[in-house]
Every structure is written in C-alpha cells, then in structure tokens.
C-alpha cells in the first residue's frame, strides 16, 4: 500500500512539475557548472586527460565529411559502425563546444542532425532486423534506443546554438520520429520489464526533458499508457533486488546500469523533488555497488548467464555509473580507486567531482567483501553467495549461484560454482557463445551454440542428472523457481554459503555447501565443496569441473582415446563434448592437479568402486568452429539414488619458468572421508599437514549450521 501511494504521488509530481527545459545543457553537463568544469580541466589531471581524449574524437569528426548512410548491415557491419560512430561524435562535439565555445563543433553536430532529419523518415525497416517490427537505424530496436540516449546529450549541449528553424526541423523530423518509433512502432519493447525497455524509456525520457515534452517524460516513467504498470519506475521495482542485484545477472547489470543511471541523473536535474536517488532506499547506488562487488580483482565481471568474459568495469557504462554514484549519490571514497583504474572520467559535473577528489588524495583501496546478495524484487528468490579471502592482488574467491533463472539470458545452472585465485579463473564458466560485432559470426549476435551449449547444465560446474539439462531447458519454467538459501556466514575462521534446489529435476533434491577455509600453515584457503543429491529413484549423477590450465598429475590409471574421439552424448550439450580419456579409481580418494598461472590446484575427491572420471574437450558437433576448446573432468556416479560428492580444491606451490624452479607441486590434503551422511548431517574429515580436520554440516540447524575443528 505504501509503495502504491508513493507511485501515485510520484505520478502527480511528474504531471504537475515537468516543464520545458529553461537552460541548456541540462543532463550530464549543466549550464550552472560549466565554468567549473572548464577550470577543472586545467587543474585536475584525470579530467584533463579524459577531455583530451574526447576532444581528439571531436576534432576527428569536424575534419571528416558527415556520413549518414542508409542502414544495411548487422552488428559490426559498415553502416552499423558508422551510426555508432555518429552518436559518439554527437557527445564529443557537444561537450567540446561547451568547453571551448568553438562553433565548428556545434556546426558539425547541427549539420549531422539536419542530415538525419532529411533521411530518417525515408528509411524502411532495417533489412537485417532481428525481430519484428525491429530496428530502423540498426538491426535491433535496442541500438536505436542507444543512439538516441547518446545523441540527445550532444543536442542538449548545442541547443542554444541551433537557430529556431533548424531546431524545429531536427526536433520534428528526427527526434519526434525516433520517439514515435520507440513508443509506438516498437511499443511492445518500450513496455517490457527488460534491459531493452530500460534503454528505450531512458532515451524517450531524456529527450522529453531536453525538448520540454512532459508527455514523453510521463510515458518514460510510467509506461505508454501512463498507469505505472510498466515504464522506468516499474523496471526499478521489478528488475532489482533490495540489494541491487539485477535479474539478468552481473554482466547485464554492467550494460543496463548505463541507462538507469543516465536517466536518473536527468530526472534529478529536472525534477529533484522526485528524489529519484532515494527511490527504493537508494536502490540505484546499491546497484552500482553490487555491480562492482560482482567482479573479481582482475576487474572482470562474474560470467553468470549470457556474459562476454572480457568485459571489465573499465567499460564506458561503469565509468558513467561510478562517476555519478560518487559525484551525485555520495558513494564512498573507495569508488575513487575504481575510477583511477578506469583511467578516465566523463566530462560532466560528476566527472569533475571525481577528478577533484582524486587530485585531493581522497582515494582509498576498493573494499571487496564476502556477502550474500539477494535476488528477486522482494529479495526472497535466492541469490549469489560470494566468499572472498586475501588481498586484492591475489585474492581467493568462490561464488555460488543460487538465484533466479535470469529471464531469457539465464543459464540452466542452479547451484553452479565459480572459483578464482591468484588473479585467475580456476574453475570457469563458459559465459555466452557470441562474437560481439563480428558480422561474419552470425552478424555479431549469439551463435546457435549459445542455446545448444552455453546455456546447458553440463557447460557449468554443477550437477547434471541423467545427462539432461535442468528444467528441460525451458527458461519460462525455470523462471518460476529458485533455490533456497540454507545458510551464509563469513567469519574469521571460515566462510560458507549453502543452498537447496528441489525443482530443477523432478523428484531430485540437491544441496550444495561451499566453504572457504584456511588451515594452519596454509598459504591459501581451501575450497571445500559438499554436494548432496537425494532421490527416491536411481539416476546418473554427473558433476563437471571446468578448469583452466594444464593437468600435471593424476595418481590413478587413466585410459586416453589416442586414435579416435567420440562424443559423450547426443543432446543437452553432451553432443559438443569429445571424450578424451577415462579414469577408474581403486581407493577412496582421487586427485587431479592442474597448473594454472604458475600455481598448482589439486582437486581431491571422494570415490568408490562405481565412480567414473571422464576427461572431456569442448568442440564436437561444431561445424562453424564457434566454440572455444575448453576442458573439464566430470565426476560421474552411474547408478545412485542418494549420493554426496565431496571435493576439496587446494591451491599450492609455484612454478617459475624464467628462473626454472618449481616448489610445492604435490598437494597436502590427504585422507578425505565422509564419516557421517544423513538427511540432517554430513561429517567430513581430511588431513592437512598431518593435522586432522572435521567439517560438520547440520542442514537443519541455522544456529550452528557448520563447525570446523
């Protein structure tokens, strides 16, 4: 009821207070602060270097002929990239004009916009559109939205330079036409609860503020029917948890945070009485903090769901987010550490504040924290368990994915784990099968292997039952359910995250408990992984471990397929796996050691007479060579109803190929045992440096869920 009253009050404020913008610029740069920004460029090194880079782009633009080609190509194609270049030039020229008052920049941008105004309404639907009705300037409507988000910022900067007749032509023939395209022709996307709609509403709302169109602002905030059932505010409500976790995962938060933050900044500038920065208890600032916490210390985002693994917080979206969070939302001084690593700021009021604070020596090291980040709009749909130990330069990190599906970009990997150490991935996730903006690879979009491989359960470090993908690979079904958090704690002795999943496979209950624990005399913590599976029927249980590096030791007999490779299966991702070797264990423990980034990692695991170890190589059934040749070993229990997998991953030793020495290449963990195992309790013992440790997990005792002695 309180939320509904707030929305109604918010709507009345929107209707009654939006008026034609009286001053320009009024979004990222503001007329009242432009003199301070100009002065800051000469005083603060980071602002100066950032401006110099932007001015190079503006100078290149005015030295080149205007090019507004008829759209023809998919992502990465010539016309696609030219229109991208044009919207970046729009911002560069607009800002350069405001800083220098050199009319050449404003004249170039004005003429570019007039050219767009001449031809935009003559263009048909994009010939390589990805959906119907689809984009007009680009192959998907999303890119058209991005174009407007950027271009309107440039126009805001030259608004007062453009004469009334040209302004009328640009606003009516171009901006009004693009807004109609977004809100009516592609109105279905505009009213989604999705990152595409975030870009769309931000584009329309920002344009509404610059052009003084309160009806556009109202649609952007509350949806095209202006009821509040969709629109920007509803997206903040539904797409984020109270902790700022974004439904589609960290990688897509990296992308979506840009329009959220930009439009919020515009709202704050034009209608501060709406207090958008305070909405949902400061949700947007939390979202920026969460985005940064969902990275490893090598700056890369956790590759949860559809994710490109080379994206870092140095990307432009996070530059905007960090600057605005610090400059506008009072984020802590450790954000300055991120800004320094990014090496640039946006030329704006917020960028000025960041550069000034850095020059004043206020920077503090960014603080990574172990934490449980809740998922779901109400924070009750599972989440992400993040365990961290050690300094930023060589931190050990484990992640347990136990949240929602992530909508259409989600992967079928409930209870998946990631493991990082020594600034590297140890247990990895494939991420997305996509060659972004490489037109010869499916036009720069997702390849078909994203569905047949990357989303499938076997592509992840989690349980596969009967060689089938969770939820039958139906994301709409998976979206209805989420794991249950059993326990999370991060204390001085150990860190633990445990969750239960009962819906991924019919009649199968899965509980995974992941622990970071540092024994006496250990240089790095161990990853203790206890994965309990229960069913009334027998199943085949496969637990893959996708590793980075090279295997250096397997002290059990393996049989390699030296002359012929066969696939491990025919569907659900198994058709993409070459079976390269198999192993059969005689004792109760198995060990596999991998050398990765000059350090050794040994997985010690429980085994019995039926345990099989399968070594696989990704790349089968891949005629277009779209897949990376990654490697895994799969611990397989062919016929069991109830089974508990126990694994300890031990970082150890070092290899120096330059000095030609190797130390500590043999693991220290020994005598791994599952002493007790029932519905209520699992007791695991192991030896480390000849000291016996006992790990007791009490699944139904939240007061004392785990002890390690």
C-alpha positions in Angstrom: 0.0 0.0 0.0 2.9 2.4 0.9 4.5 1.6 -2.5 1.3 2.4 -4.4 0.8 5.7 -2.5 4.4 6.6 -3.4 3.8 5.8 -7.1 0.6 7.9 -7.2 2.3 10.8 -5.5 5.3 10.4 -7.9 2.9 10.4 -10.9 1.2 13.6 -9.8 4.6 15.3 -9.4 5.5 14.2 -12.9 2.3 15.6 -14.4 2.4 18.9 -12.5 6.1 19.8 -12.5 7.6 18.8 -15.8 8.0 21.9 -17.9 10.1 23.0 -20.9 13.8 23.0 -20.0 14.8 26.6 -19.4 18.6 26.0 -19.6 20.9 24.0 -21.7 22.9 21.9 -21.3 20.9 20.2 -18.6 21.8 16.5 -18.4 25.4 15.5 -17.8 26.9 18.9 -18.2 24.9 21.8 -16.7 24.9 25.5 -17.5 25.4 26.5 -13.9 28.6 24.3 -13.6 30.2 24.5 -17.0 32.6 27.2 -15.9 33.8 25.0 -13.1 34.3 22.1 -15.5 36.3 24.3 -17.8 38.5 25.4 -14.9 38.8 21.8 -13.7 40.1 20.6 -17.0 43.2 22.8 -16.4 43.5 21.8 -12.7 42.8 18.1 -12.3 44.9 15.6 -14.3 42.3 12.8 -14.7 39.7 15.3 -16.0 42.3 16.8 -18.3 43.4 13.6 -19.9 39.8 12.4 -20.3 38.8 15.7 -22.0 41.9 15.5 -24.3 40.8 12.0 -25.5 37.2 13.2 -26.1 38.5 16.3 -27.9 40.5 14.1 -30.2 37.3 12.4 -31.2 35.6 15.7 -31.8 38.5 17.0 -33.8 38.4 13.9 -36.0 34.7 14.4 -36.5 35.0 18.0 -37.7 37.9 17.1 -40.0 35.8 14.4 -41.7 32.7 14.6 -44.0 29.4 13.9 -42.5 28.3 10.3 -43.2 24.7 9.2 -42.6 24.4 6.0 -44.6 21.2 4.1 -45.4 21.2 1.2 -42.8 22.2 -2.1 -44.4 24.4 -4.2 -42.0 24.1 -6.3 -38.9 26.2 -5.8 -35.8 29.7 -4.9 -36.7 28.9 -4.0 -40.3 29.9 -0.8 -42.0 26.7 1.1 -41.7 26.1 -0.2 -38.1 29.5 1.0 -37.0 29.1 4.4 -38.8 25.9 5.2 -36.9 27.6 4.1 -33.7 30.4 6.5 -34.5 28.0 9.2 -35.2 26.3 9.1 -31.8 29.7 9.0 -30.1 30.7 12.1 -32.2 27.5 13.8 -31.1 28.5 13.6 -27.5 32.1 14.5 -28.2 31.2 17.5 -30.4 28.6 18.7 -28.0 30.9 18.6 -25.0 33.8 20.1 -26.9 31.6 23.0 -27.9 30.5 23.6 -24.3 34.1 23.6 -23.1 35.7 25.6 -25.9 32.8 27.6 -27.4 34.4 26.8 -30.8 31.4 26.9 -33.2 33.0 24.4 -35.5 31.9 21.6 -33.1 28.3 22.8 -32.8 28.1 23.4 -36.6 29.3 19.9 -37.4 26.8 18.3 -35.0 23.9 20.5 -36.2 24.6 19.6 -39.8 24.8 15.9 -38.9 21.4 16.1 -37.2 19.9 18.0 -40.1 21.2 15.3 -42.4 19.5 12.6 -40.2 16.3 14.8 -40.3 16.4 14.8 -44.1 16.7 11.0 -44.5 15.4 9.2 -41.3 11.8 9.1 -42.4 12.7 7.8 -45.9 14.3 4.7 -44.5 12.4 1.4 -44.5 12.6 -1.2 -41.7 16.2 -2.4 -41.3 16.9 -5.1 -43.9 18.7 -7.4 -41.4 16.4 -6.7 -38.4 16.5 -9.3 -35.7 12.8 -9.1 -34.7 9.5 -7.6 -35.9 9.0 -4.8 -36.4 12.6 -4.4 -35.3 15.0 -1.6 -35.6 15.2 1.1 -38.3 18.6 2.6 -38.0 20.1 -0.6 -36.6 19.4 -4.3 -36.8 17.6 -4.2 -33.4 15.4 -1.6 -31.7 17.8 -1.7 -28.8 20.6 0.0 -30.8 18.2 2.7 -32.0 17.5 3.5 -28.3 21.2 3.7 -27.5 21.6 6.1 -30.5 19.0 8.4 -29.0 20.4 8.2 -25.4 23.8 9.4 -26.7 22.6 11.8 -29.4 20.2 13.8 -27.2 23.1 14.5 -24.9 25.0 16.1 -27.7 22.0 18.1 -28.9 21.4 19.3 -25.3 24.9 20.8 -25.5 24.3 22.7 -28.7 20.7 23.5 -28.2 21.2 27.3 -27.8 23.5 27.4 -30.8 20.9 26.0 -33.2 18.6 28.6 -34.8 14.8 28.1 -34.3 14.1 26.9 -37.9 16.8 24.2 -37.8 15.8 23.3 -34.3 12.2 22.8 -35.4 13.3 20.6 -38.3 15.6 18.5 -36.1 13.0 18.1 -33.3 10.0 17.3 -35.6 11.6 15.3 -38.4 14.2 13.4 -36.4 13.7 13.3 -32.6 9.9 13.1 -32.7 10.1 10.4 -35.4 12.5 8.4 -33.3 10.4 8.7 -30.2 7.4 7.5 -32.2 9.4 4.6 -33.4 10.3 3.6 -29.9 7.0 4.2 -28.2 4.5 3.2 -30.9 6.1 1.1 -33.6 8.2 -0.8 -31.1 5.8 -0.1 -28.2 5.9 -3.7 -27.0 9.6 -3.4 -26.3 9.0 0.1 -24.7 6.6 -1.5 -22.2 8.7 -4.6 -21.3 10.4 -5.2 -18.0 13.8 -5.8 -19.6 17.1 -4.0 -20.3 15.9 -3.2 -23.9 13.0 -1.3 -22.3 15.3 0.5 -19.9 17.3 1.9 -22.8 14.0 2.8 -24.6 12.4 4.6 -21.6 15.7 6.4 -20.8 16.0 7.6 -24.4 12.4 8.9 -24.6 12.6 10.4 -21.1 15.9 12.2 -21.6 14.6 13.5 -25.0 11.5 14.7 -23.3 13.4 16.7 -20.8 15.7 18.3 -23.4 12.8 19.2 -25.7 10.4 20.1 -22.9 7.9 17.3 -23.8 6.3 16.4 -20.4 4.1 13.8 -22.2 7.3 11.9 -23.2 8.7 12.1 -19.7 5.5 10.8 -18.3 5.4 7.8 -20.7 9.0 7.1 -19.9 8.4 7.0 -16.2 5.1 5.2 -16.2 4.8 3.3 -19.5 3.0 4.3 -22.7 -0.4 4.1 -21.0 0.9 6.2 -18.1 -0.6 3.8 -15.5 2.7 2.9 -13.9 2.3 -0.8 -14.7 5.4 -0.5 -16.9 8.0 2.2 -17.5 11.2 3.2 -15.8 10.0 3.1 -12.2 8.4 -0.3 -12.6 11.7 -1.6 -14.0 13.5 -0.4 -10.9 10.8 -2.1 -8.9 10.9 -5.5 -10.7 14.4 -5.9 -12.1 16.4 -5.3 -8.9 16.5 -7.0 -5.6 16.7 -4.8 -2.5 20.5 -5.4 -2.5 20.8 -4.0 -6.1 21.2 -7.4 -7.8 19.9 -7.3 -11.4 17.7 -10.1 -12.6 19.7 -10.9 -15.7 23.0 -11.2 -13.8 26.2 -9.1 -13.3 27.1 -8.9 -17.0 23.8 -7.5 -18.0 23.8 -5.2 -15.0 27.0 -3.8 -16.4 25.1 -2.9 -19.5 21.7 -1.9 -18.1 23.2 0.3 -15.4 24.1 2.9 -18.0 20.5 4.0 -19.0 19.3 3.6 -15.4 22.0 5.9 -14.1 21.8 8.4 -17.0 18.0 8.8 -16.9 18.1 9.1 -13.1 20.7 11.9 -13.5 18.3 13.7 -15.9 15.4 13.2 -13.5 17.4 14.6 -10.7 18.5 17.6 -12.7 15.0 18.5 -14.0 12.8 17.3 -11.2 14.8 17.0 -8.0 11.6 17.0 -6.0 11.0 13.4 -7.2 14.1 12.3 -5.2 14.9 9.5 -7.7 18.3 8.9 -6.0 16.3 7.9 -2.8 13.9 5.6 -4.7 13.7 2.1 -3.1 16.1 3.2 -0.3 18.8 4.4 -2.7 18.4 1.3 -5.0 20.5 2.7 -7.9 23.5 3.5 -5.8 23.3 -0.1 -4.4 23.1 -1.4 -7.9 26.4 0.3 -8.8 28.0 -1.1 -5.6 26.6 -4.6 -6.4 27.9 -4.4 -9.9 31.5 -3.8 -8.6 31.2 -6.5 -5.9 30.2 -8.9 -8.8 33.7 -8.6 -10.2 37.0 -10.4 -9.4 40.1 -8.4 -8.6 41.2 -8.7 -12.2 38.3 -6.3 -13.0 36.2 -8.9 -14.9 32.5 -9.5 -14.1 31.4 -12.9 -13.0 30.4 -14.7 -16.2 26.9 -15.5 -14.8 24.3 -16.2 -17.6 24.9 -14.7 -21.0 28.1 -12.9 -20.5 31.2 -12.0 -22.5 34.1 -12.8 -20.4 36.4 -9.9 -21.5 34.1 -7.2 -20.1 35.5 -5.3 -17.2 34.5 -2.4 -15.0 36.6 -0.3 -17.3 33.8 -0.3 -19.8 32.1 3.0 -20.6 28.9 2.1 -18.8 30.7 1.7 -15.5 32.6 4.9 -16.0 29.3 6.7 -16.1 28.0 4.7 -13.2 31.0 5.2 -10.9 31.2 8.9 -11.6 27.5 9.5 -11.0 27.4 7.3 -7.9 30.3 9.2 -6.4 29.6 12.6 -7.7 25.8 12.6 -7.2 24.9 9.8 -4.8 27.6 10.2 -2.2 29.3 6.8 -2.7 32.3 6.1 -0.6 35.9 7.1 -1.4 36.9 3.6 -2.4 34.9 4.3 -5.6 37.8 6.6 -6.5 40.1 3.6 -6.6 37.9 2.1 -9.4 37.8 5.5 -11.2 41.6 5.6 -11.1 41.8 2.1 -12.6 39.3 3.1 -15.3 41.7 5.9 -16.2 39.1 8.3 -17.2 36.0 10.3 -16.1 33.0 11.6 -18.0 33.3 15.3 -18.9 30.5 16.4 -16.6 29.6 17.8 -13.3 30.0 14.3 -11.7 33.3 13.7 -13.5 34.6 17.0 -12.2 33.9 15.9 -8.6 35.6 12.5 -9.1 38.7 14.1 -10.6 38.9 16.8 -7.9 38.6 14.2 -5.1 41.4 12.0 -6.7 43.6 15.1 -7.0 43.0 15.9 -3.4 44.2 12.4 -2.4 40.9 11.1 -1.1 41.3 7.7 -2.8 41.0 4.6 -0.7 41.5 1.0 -1.9 38.3 -0.6 -3.1 37.0 -3.0 -0.5 35.8 -6.3 -1.8 33.6 -8.1 0.7 32.3 -11.6 1.2 28.5 -11.3 1.0 25.2 -12.9 0.2 23.5 -10.8 -2.5 19.7 -11.4 -2.5 17.9 -12.0 -5.8 14.3 -11.2 -6.7 12.3 -8.0 -6.4 11.5 -8.8 -2.8 14.9 -10.2 -2.0 13.4 -13.7 -1.3 14.4 -15.5 -4.5 17.7 -17.0 -3.6 20.8 -15.1 -4.5 24.5 -15.1 -5.1 26.9 -16.3 -2.4 30.3 -14.6 -2.6 33.2 -15.8 -0.5 36.5 -13.9 -0.5 39.8 -14.2 1.3 43.1 -12.3 1.0 44.3 -9.0 -0.5 43.1 -7.7 -3.9 46.4 -8.6 -5.6 45.9 -12.4 -5.2 42.5 -12.9 -3.6 40.8 -16.3 -3.4 37.2 -16.1 -4.4 34.3 -18.6 -4.6 30.8 -17.9 -6.0 27.7 -20.0 -5.5 24.9 -19.2 -8.0 21.6 -19.9 -6.2 19.2 -17.2 -7.6 16.6 -16.8 -10.2 16.9 -18.0 -13.8 17.8 -14.6 -15.3 14.9 -14.5 -17.8 15.8 -15.2 -21.5 19.5 -14.5 -20.9 19.6 -17.0 -18.0 21.5 -20.3 -18.0 20.3 -23.6 -16.6 22.9 -23.8 -13.8 21.3 -23.8 -10.4 24.0 -24.3 -7.7 26.8 -23.6 -10.1 30.1 -22.5 -8.6 33.0 -20.3 -9.8 36.5 -20.3 -8.3 39.2 -17.7 -8.7 42.7 -17.4 -7.2 46.0 -15.7 -7.9 44.3 -13.2 -10.2 43.0 -16.0 -12.5 40.0 -18.3 -13.1 40.5 -21.7 -11.7 37.0 -23.2 -12.2 35.5 -21.3 -15.0 32.2 -20.7 -16.7 31.8 -20.5 -20.5 29.7 -17.4 -20.5 27.9 -16.6 -23.8 28.6 -18.1 -27.2 28.8 -14.8 -29.1 31.3 -12.8 -31.2 30.1 -9.3 -30.5 30.1 -7.1 -33.6 31.9 -9.7 -35.7 29.4 -9.7 -38.6 30.8 -12.9 -40.2 29.8 -14.7 -37.0 26.0 -14.7 -37.0 26.0 -11.0 -37.7 27.6 -10.3 -34.4 24.8 -11.9 -32.4 24.6 -15.0 -30.4 25.5 -18.2 -32.2 23.3 -21.2 -32.2 25.7 -22.9 -29.8 24.6 -20.4 -27.1 21.4 -22.5 -26.9 22.9 -25.9 -27.7 25.9 -25.5 -25.4 26.5 -22.3 -23.3 23.1 -22.4 -21.6 23.1 -26.2 -21.0 23.7 -27.5 -17.5 26.8 -29.6 -18.4 28.5 -26.4 -19.5 28.7 -25.4 -15.9 30.2 -26.6 -12.6 27.0 -28.1 -11.2 25.0 -31.3 -11.1 23.6 -32.9 -14.3 21.0 -35.6 -13.7 20.7 -38.4 -16.3 22.6 -36.2 -18.8 19.7 -33.9 -19.0 19.5 -30.1 -18.7 17.8 -28.5 -15.7 14.1 -27.7 -16.3 14.2 -29.3 -19.7 16.0 -26.2 -21.0 12.7 -24.2 -20.8 13.6 -20.8 -19.3 9.9 -19.9 -18.7 9.6 -22.9 -16.4 12.9 -22.2 -14.7 11.9 -18.6 -14.0 9.1 -19.8 -11.7 11.5 -21.4 -9.2 14.7 -20.5 -7.3 17.0 -22.3 -4.8 16.5 -21.7 -1.1 19.3 -20.2 0.9 20.1 -22.5 3.8 23.0 -20.6 5.3 25.5 -17.9 4.8 28.3 -16.7 7.1 31.6 -15.0 6.7 33.6 -15.1 10.0 37.3 -15.0 10.9 37.6 -18.8 10.8 35.8 -19.7 7.6 33.2 -18.5 5.1 30.3 -20.6 3.9 27.3 -20.5 1.5 24.8 -23.3 1.3 21.6 -23.6 -0.8 19.0 -26.2 -1.7 17.3 -26.7 -5.1 14.3 -29.1 -5.5 12.7 -28.1 -8.8 15.5 -28.4 -11.4 14.9 -32.1 -11.8 11.7 -33.9 -10.9 12.0 -35.9 -7.7 15.6 -34.8 -7.1 16.7 -32.7 -4.2 20.2 -31.0 -4.4 22.0 -29.3 -1.6 25.4 -27.6 -2.2 27.6 -26.3 0.6 30.7 -24.3 -0.4 33.3 -23.3 2.2 36.5 -21.3 2.1 38.7 -22.4 5.0 42.4 -21.7 5.7 44.0 -24.5 7.7 47.1 -23.8 9.9 50.2 -23.0 7.9 48.3 -22.8 4.6 49.2 -20.0 2.3 45.8 -20.0 0.6 42.4 -21.2 1.7 40.9 -24.4 0.6 37.6 -24.6 -1.3 35.5 -27.4 0.4 32.6 -28.4 -1.7 29.9 -30.8 -0.4 27.2 -31.6 -2.9 24.3 -33.8 -1.6 21.8 -35.3 -4.1 18.7 -37.2 -2.9 16.0 -39.1 -4.9 13.7 -42.0 -4.4 14.9 -43.4 -7.8 18.3 -44.2 -9.2 19.9 -41.7 -11.6 23.2 -41.0 -13.2 24.8 -38.0 -11.5 27.5 -36.1 -13.4 29.4 -33.3 -11.7 31.7 -31.4 -14.2 34.6 -29.2 -13.2 35.6 -26.8 -16.0 39.2 -25.9 -15.3 41.8 -23.5 -16.7 45.4 -24.6 -17.2 47.1 -28.0 -17.8 46.8 -31.2 -15.9 50.1 -32.1 -14.3 49.2 -35.1 -12.2 46.5 -37.8 -11.9 47.7 -40.5 -9.5 45.3 -43.1 -10.8 45.1 -45.0 -14.0 43.6 -43.2 -17.0 43.0 -44.5 -20.5 43.3 -42.0 -23.2 41.5 -42.1 -26.6 44.6 -41.7 -28.7 43.3 -42.6 -32.2 39.6 -41.8 -32.2 37.3 -39.4 -30.4 33.6 -39.9 -29.7 31.1 -37.5 -28.3 29.9 -38.0 -24.7 26.2 -37.9 -25.8 23.8 -36.7 -28.5 21.9 -33.8 -26.9 21.7 -31.4 -23.9 25.2 -30.2 -24.5 26.8 -33.6 -24.4 27.0 -33.6 -28.2 29.6 -30.9 -28.0 32.0 -32.9 -25.8 34.8 -35.1 -27.0 35.6 -37.8 -24.6 39.4 -37.7 -24.5 40.1 -40.1 -21.6 38.5 -42.0 -18.7 39.8 -42.9 -15.3 38.9 -45.6 -12.8 39.9 -45.3 -9.1 40.9 -48.1 -6.8 41.0 -46.2 -3.5 38.6 -43.9 -1.7 40.2 -40.7 -2.9 41.1 -39.4 -6.3 43.3 -36.4 -7.1 43.7 -34.2 -10.2 46.3 -31.5 -10.2 46.3 -28.6 -12.6 48.9 -25.9 -13.3 47.3 -22.5 -13.9 49.1 -19.2 -14.0 52.3 -20.5 -12.3 50.4 -22.1 -9.4 49.1 -25.6 -8.7 45.5 -26.6 -7.9 44.6 -30.1 -6.8 41.1 -31.3 -6.5 40.9 -34.2 -4.0 37.6 -36.0 -4.3 35.7 -38.9 -2.7 35.3 -42.1 -4.8 34.1 -45.6 -4.6 34.2 -48.6 -6.9 31.5 -47.2 -9.1 32.9 -43.7 -9.5 34.0 -42.8 -13.0 36.2 -39.9 -14.1 35.7 -38.6 -17.6 38.0 -36.1 -19.2 36.4 -34.0 -22.0 37.3 -31.4 -24.5 34.7 -28.9 -25.9 34.4 -28.6 -29.7 32.4 -31.5 -31.1 29.4 -31.0 -33.3 30.6 -27.5 -34.1 30.8 -27.2 -37.9 31.3 -23.4 -37.9 34.0 -23.6 -35.2 32.1 -21.3 -32.9 33.2 -22.9 -29.6 36.4 -22.5 -27.6 38.2 -25.7 -26.9 37.8 -25.7 -23.1 38.5 -28.7 -20.8 36.8 -30.4 -17.9 36.8 -33.5 -15.9 33.5 -35.0 -14.9 32.9 -37.0 -11.7 30.2 -39.5 -12.6 28.1 -41.7 -10.4 26.3 -44.0 -12.9 23.5 -45.5 -10.7 22.6 -44.0 -7.4 19.5 -42.7 -5.6 21.3 -40.7 -2.9 24.9 -39.6 -3.2 27.1 -37.0 -1.7 30.0 -35.6 -3.7 32.8 -34.2 -1.5 35.7 -32.3 -3.2 38.4 -30.1 -1.8 40.3 -27.8 -4.2 43.7 -26.9 -2.8 45.9 -24.1 -4.2 49.6 -24.9 -3.6 53.1 -24.4 -4.8 54.6 -22.3 -7.6 56.2 -22.7 -11.0 58.7 -20.2 -12.3 59.5 -20.9 -15.9 62.0 -18.0 -16.1 64.1 -18.9 -13.0 63.4 -22.6 -13.8 62.3 -23.8 -10.4 59.1 -25.4 -9.0 58.0 -25.7 -5.4 55.2 -27.4 -3.6 53.8 -29.2 -6.7 52.3 -32.0 -4.5 49.1 -31.5 -2.6 48.9 -31.5 1.2 45.3 -32.6 1.6 45.0 -36.3 2.3 42.7 -39.0 3.7 39.4 -37.3 2.7 36.5 -39.2 4.2 32.7 -38.8 4.6 32.3 -40.1 8.1 28.6 -39.5 8.6 25.9 -38.7 6.0 22.2 -38.4 6.6 19.3 -36.1 5.8 20.3 -34.0 8.8 24.0 -34.1 8.9 27.2 -34.6 6.9 30.6 -35.0 8.6 33.7 -34.8 6.5 37.3 -35.3 7.7 40.6 -34.7 6.0 44.2 -34.3 6.8 46.2 -31.2 6.1 49.9 -31.1 7.1 49.3 -34.2 9.2 46.6 -32.4 11.2 43.1 -33.9 11.1 40.2 -31.5 10.4 36.5 -32.3 10.9 33.8 -30.4 9.0 30.3 -30.9 10.4 27.3 -29.6 8.4 23.9 -29.5 10.2 21.4 -28.9 7.5 18.5 -28.1 9.8 20.4 -26.1 12.4 20.6 -22.4 11.4 22.2 -21.5 14.7 25.1 -23.8 14.2 25.0 -24.9 10.6 28.7 -25.7 10.3 31.6 -26.3 12.5 35.3 -26.9 11.5 37.6 -28.4 14.1 
